[in-house]
């Protein structure tokens, strides 16, 4: 049986090892893929977009030639001189229809990012923002990060991600039911804590998933809420040549509160953390209430979201 097409992007850039490892493995697994990712490093760009700028798009056949081993399924890779959200908007709002009109993605995968996207990190992350932007367009979306800088072996993070992707595709329709939001906020599934309702909101892009693989994965998943992570002493000062002063933004110290059943505690315990997030602000007509998100963050016996089970 043919597998659905996936749209892949990231924030580390199209040449980064995380996205290339993900592409290689998804191709081996038989997924048709269309990739539109930034041409350069775009970490911590959040949801920045490049308004009224001409963003060059380039076909990257060199990467295809290097990564493709399964020639039975399409693998199309492009880069864009823009941010992660630029890539998503360009892709979903007409770009893919121009570049690859025969490929119609069922889901967006953003990553695999190098470094954690835990707790407050989701507010700055280009990886998470790309998944959120895709979800705003009505496409089911997943953000994936390797939550360490101590190594760049993405084998285990990709292995866990593919397990989650496969589980989602067991219940997702081939065609996203609310792609491009044709009916605006009038197309809003019932708010309920039932598995069926949560699946429907994920299918519509009102909920998306943020995944964090630990330094060393113990092969356990855990579906959890966000933790409390704080950046302290984040400013360094420098003297510059003209006698003035420059500020460098970069956390000198990171502290985490010890709160159980959160993304921070799970990653610290060696678990692969899965956090359902609301795509929209809670006071938006399509916002998901906290009570429903808390229920969506409950695990089954395998640590995966309970609502994956049909």
N, C-alpha and C positions, 0 to 999 in steps of 0.2 A: 504494500500500500504506500502510495506516494506521501511524503511528509510535507507539512505546510512550509511556506516560505517565511523566512525570518529577516527582519531589517536589523542591522547591527551598526552601532556607532560607539563613540567613547569620548573621553576628554584628554587622554594622554597622546592622542594623535594616531593616524592610521599606521604609522611605522612602529608603534609601541609593541613590545613583546606580549602584553596581556591580551590585546585584541587579536593579535595574529595567532596566538595559541588557541584562543576561542574559535576563530574562524577555521583553523586547521581541523580541530576536533569536530566541529559541527558539520564540516564538509565530509569528514570520514563517516559520520553518523547518517549521512544521506539527506541533510537539509539543504534545499535551495536557499541561497543567501544573496542578499543585496546589501552592500556596505556603502554608507556615506559617512565619513568620519573626518575630523579636522586634519588639515595638512600639517599642522604644528601642534606642539604641546599647548593645551588649553585648561590646565588644572585650576581649580578654584575660581572659575569664571562664573559660577552660579548660572542664572538664567539670562545672562547677557545676550543681546542680539545686536546685529550690525545693521542698523536701520539705514536704508537708502544707500547702501554701498554695493558695488558690483563685486561679488564673491566668485572667484574663479573655481570652476569644477574641473577636476582632472581624472581621467581614467587611469587606474593603477594596474595595468596588466602585468607589470613586473612582480607585484605582490601575489597576484593570482597564480602566476607561473611558479612561484616559490612555495605556495601553500597548498595548492590543489592536488589531491591524490585520487579523489572520486570524480571521474569525468562524466558520470551518469546524471549529475544534478548541476544546475547553473551555479556559478560563483562569479559575481560581478562586484568589483571594488572600485570605489571612487573616493577622492578626497575633495574637501572644500576649504577654501581660505577663509574660514569663519569659526565661530564658537560651536560647542556641542548643540546648543539650541538652534543656531542657524542651520546646522546639518539636519536636524529633525524637521524644522519648518520647511526647509527647501525640499526635503524628501517627500513629506506627507502632503504638502499643499501644492503638489503639481510636478515636482522635480522627478520623482520616480516614474511618473506616467510618461515623462519625456525621455528619460534615460533608459528605462527598462519597462516598457509598457506591458510586457507579458508576465511580469512578476508582481504579485499582489501579496504583500506581507500580512501574516496573521498576528504577529507579535513583534515588539521592539525589544532588543537586548542591548544594554549599554554597559560596556566594560570589555575585558576585566581591568579594573583600575588598580594601579599600584599605590597602596596605602589605604588606611581605614577611612570609611565613611560612616562613622558612628555618631549617634546623638546629634549634637549641633552641627556636625560636619555636613549633614544633609542640606543645610541652608546655603552652603558655599560651593558644594561639589558640582563640577560640571557633569560628572558621571550620573549622579542622581538627578540633576536638573534635566538632562537629556531624556531620561526615562519619564520624568514628570511631564515634560513638554509633549512627549509622544502620547502620554495618557490624557493630557488635556485635549488632544486631537481625537480622542476616542479609541486609541489603540492600546490593547493590553501590553504592559511594559514591566521590565525587570532591570534593576541596576545591580551590578556585581562588582565587588571590590575584594582584593587580597589585602587584609587589614594589617600589613606589616611593610616595613622598608628593609627588613633584615635579609630577605632573599627575594629573588624574582623568578622562582619556579612556580609557574601557574598551573601545573598539572592537576593538583588536588582541588584548587579553586574552580577550575573548569569542569572537573569530574562532578563536583557537587552541584554546580550550576546546571549542567545538563540533566541531572536528576530532577531538579526543580522545573526546568523547562519542559521536560517530557511529561511531568505530572500535570502541569498547566494545560498542555496541549491535549491531554486526555478529555478535558471538558470544554475547552474553548471552541467556538465555531470557527470554521475556516475563514470566513469573512467577518471582521469586527463589526458588531451590530450598530455601533454609533460612530463610525469613522467619519471625521470632519464635522461631527455634531450637527447634522442637517436640521434637527428639530430643536436645537438649543437646549434650554433647561426643561423643556416639555417632555423630553425622553429621559426619565429618571426612574429607575427601578424602585420597587418598594423598599423602604428602610425596615430591616428586620435582622435579627441575630441568627437566622437560619443559615445553614451552609449554602442552600440554593440562592438566597438573596446576596450573600457575600460573593459567590461565584459570578452572579450576574453583574454586580457592581465592578468586579475586576474585569469582566468581559467588556464592559462599557468604558473602562478607563477611569472610573471614579476612585478606584483603589489600585495602587501599584505596589511592587515588592522591592525592598532594598536588602540585598544579600551581602554579608561580610564573612569571608573565609578567614580562619585564624592563622597564626604563624605556623602551627603544626596541627593539622586536623585530626581529631580522634575518631572520625567517621560518624559522628553523631550530629544531627540537626537539632535546632531549637527555634521555635517560632515565638518571637518575643517583641515587646514594645521597645521604644528608644530609652536609652539610659541618660545619665547626667554627666556630661563631659565638659570640662572647663579649661580654657586657655588663659594662662596667667603670664604677666610680664611680657606681653606680645610685641613690644616696641623696642627696637634698638636704635640708638642715635649715632650718626656719623658726621664728622666734619668733612666738608667738600672743598674743592680747590679754590673756589671764590671766597672762602671764609665763612660761608653759610653752613647750614645744618640740613641733614637729610634724615628721614625716618625710614627704617626698614621694618616691615610688618612680618613677623614670624614668631610663633610661640616659643618662648624660652622654657616653659614648663606646662605640662598637661596633667590635670588631675581628674580623676573619675570618682564619683560617689559610689559607694558599695551598695547598689540596689540590685537585689536578685531578679532574675527573669527579665533581663534587659539585654540589648545587643552588646553592650560593653561587658557585662558579666559573662555572657555566653562565649564571646570570643576569647576572653581571658581564661575560660575553662577549656578551651580547645574545641568548642562547638562551632558549627557553621550556622551563623545567625541569619534568620529570615524575619524581616520586619515589614508588615503591611502598613502602608502610609496612605493618607488621604491626598488625592491629587489636587484638590481644591481647598481653599480656606474653609474652615468650619462654618462660617457665616455666609458662604456663597450658596446659591440655590442648589448646587450640585455637591456641596460639602458633606462629608461623612461624619456623623456624630461620634464623640469619643467612646460612647458605650459600644457602638458597633465595631470600632477599631479594636477595642480591648477584646471583644469576642473573636474578631478575625485573627488576633494574635495568640489564640490557643492552639496547642499542638495536638497531633494525634500520637499514636504509640511510637512512630518513627521520628517524631520531632518536627514533621512537616505540618503545614497548616491543616487543621482538621477538616476545613472546607474543601480540600483537594479530593476528599473521598466522596465518590458518587453513591 
